[in-house]
Amino acid sequence: MKGKLALAGGVYLLSVYAGALGWRVWKDVSAYEQTDGHSRTQRQPSSVPIYNQCADEYKKRLRREEFWTGIRHQRRSLVRQAKGNVLEMSSGPGTNIPFYRWADIKSLTLVEPSQQMQHLAETVIRKKVPKRVPCTHYGSAQQVPEDMLYDTIIQTFGICSQQDSVTELKTCVRHLKPQGRILLLEHGRSKYGWLNRILDAYAEKHFLRWGCQWNKDIRSIVQQAGLRVESIKRTHLGTTYLLEARVTPQTSMI
């Protein structure tokens, strides 16, 4: 009986994900076709202007899609592992903030380049972050003081929006304590060629709509940054990555 329930649940989540992906592709293509010729022929050099424009819609859409696809549960499980002094990259509108175990958190540093996303996050910070926990907001990882070291670096769906994901991760590494952990929840290339072809075909359109390049090779990016993958779990046909990484001895000397 338990096996049948598990199978039914798996089929349900898979069908929901497939439907969400199809709906997203259709909506993105429709929106893309309505843009002017300049937008069609020139790729945005940065995702920041896109996020500044769509921040409110992004937040609403994220809440709805993550609930139905089970990603909200994955996000909560990952964030609750964070401990000590925490650096959160690509913190967006503050989606992760309600999920932290504040008894385990000494300080929280947020990095988010979109000003509008930062504005949305400030409201969440005032409501959810305990006054005893220092919380700082930066616009880039380069602004984080060089002497700041963290026990946990966390990022959820940030690699897709970064122009140079490898460099961003390498910058994070400089702030990680020798025994610290990097926790990632990302989306990228699938395990299946047919799905990768769909992601590749609509990658530019999706980026122009949501500032997200959804076909990156997540594991390769992590390894290129000099990180050692400790554990990895892939769901949603391999497009969602739950990953823990640590600094290799060579990287820690950079």
VENKA-V930515 format. One record per backbone hydrogen bond with DSSP energy under -1.0 kcal/mol. NH is the residue of the N-H (numbers start at 1). CO is the residue of the C=O. E is the energy in kcal/mol with one decimal. If there is no record, write none. Layout:
nh = [NH NH]
co = [CO CO]
e = [E E]
This chain:
nh = [5 6 7 8 9 10 11 12 13 14 15 16 17 18 19 20 21 22 23 24 25 26 27 28 29 30 31 32 33 35 40 41 42 51 52 53 54 55 58 59 60 61 62 63 64 65 66 67 68 69 72 74 75 76 77 78 79 80 81 82 84 86 87 88 89 91 94 99 100 102 104 106 107 108 109 110 111 112 118 119 120 121 122 125 126 127 128 129 133 136 138 143 144 148 150 151 152 153 154 155 157 161 162 168 169 170 171 172 173 174 175 176 177 180 181 182 183 184 185 186 188 189 191 196 197 198 199 200 201 202 206 207 208 209 210 211 213 218 221 222 223 224 225 226 227 228 230 231 233 235 239 240 241 242 243 244 245 246 248 252 254]
co = [1 2 3 4 5 6 7 8 9 10 11 12 13 14 15 16 17 18 19 20 21 22 23 24 25 26 27 28 29 32 36 37 38 47 48 49 50 51 54 55 56 57 58 59 60 61 62 63 64 65 66 70 71 72 73 74 75 76 78 79 104 107 152 109 154 111 91 96 97 100 101 84 84 134 86 136 88 138 114 115 116 117 118 121 122 123 124 125 130 108 110 140 141 145 175 85 85 181 87 183 185 158 159 164 165 166 167 168 169 170 172 173 150 177 151 245 153 243 155 241 239 216 237 192 193 194 195 196 197 198 202 203 204 205 206 207 160 216 217 218 219 220 221 223 222 246 244 244 242 240 236 235 186 233 184 231 182 228 226 248 251]
e = [-2.2 -2.6 -2.3 -2.6 -2.6 -2.5 -2.6 -2.4 -2.5 -2.3 -2.5 -2.5 -2.6 -2.7 -2.4 -2.7 -2.8 -2.5 -2.6 -2.5 -2.6 -2.4 -2.6 -2.8 -2.6 -2.2 -2.5 -2.6 -2.4 -1.5 -1.4 -1.7 -1.5 -2.5 -2.6 -1.3 -2.2 -1.1 -3.3 -2.3 -1.8 -2.7 -2.7 -1.8 -1.7 -2.7 -2.4 -1.2 -1.6 -1.9 -2.0 -1.5 -3.0 -2.3 -2.4 -2.2 -2.6 -1.9 -1.8 -1.7 -2.9 -2.6 -2.5 -3.3 -2.3 -1.8 -1.7 -2.2 -1.1 -1.1 -2.0 -2.1 -1.1 -2.8 -2.8 -3.5 -2.3 -2.8 -2.2 -2.1 -1.9 -2.3 -2.0 -2.7 -2.2 -1.2 -2.8 -2.0 -1.7 -2.1 -2.9 -1.2 -1.2 -1.9 -3.0 -1.8 -1.8 -2.6 -2.5 -2.2 -3.6 -1.4 -1.0 -2.0 -2.2 -2.3 -2.2 -1.8 -2.1 -1.1 -2.1 -1.6 -2.7 -2.4 -2.1 -2.6 -2.8 -3.1 -2.1 -2.2 -2.2 -2.6 -1.6 -2.0 -2.0 -1.1 -2.5 -2.9 -2.0 -1.6 -2.6 -2.3 -2.5 -1.4 -2.9 -3.1 -2.4 -1.1 -2.1 -2.3 -2.2 -2.6 -1.4 -1.8 -1.6 -3.3 -2.7 -1.6 -2.4 -2.2 -1.5 -2.3 -3.5 -3.0 -2.8 -2.4 -2.6 -2.2 -1.3 -2.1 -2.0]
